[in-house]
């Protein structure tokens, strides 16, 4: 994986304020350049054999592909769900200036996940 690849990481949660705070920490720590949050979505899914229909919030983080694993680990550690939704989607094309901004605002340096907490 090239350090110049960017992607979108989607995370959902049942608490929009928790998700906004989590997003803020990821941006502050340069794990993501930004997060575009949709505060109200409707999730329909099967959990423990039963159908669920629940309100949730969703954030789309823009980051380096090389940082996805750190974001997954961080989410697993801090998210209130047993199995949080964290998926990374490739960005096949982007405004070159925006792509550069995402790379400039993120860091794949040797810091540990959750450093600065």
Secondary structure by P-SEA (a helix, b strand, c coil): ccccbbbbbbbbcccaaaaaaaaaaaaaaccccccccccbbbbbbbcccbbbbbbbbbbbbbccccaaaaaaaaaaacccccccbbbbbbbcccaaaaaaaaaaacccccccccccc
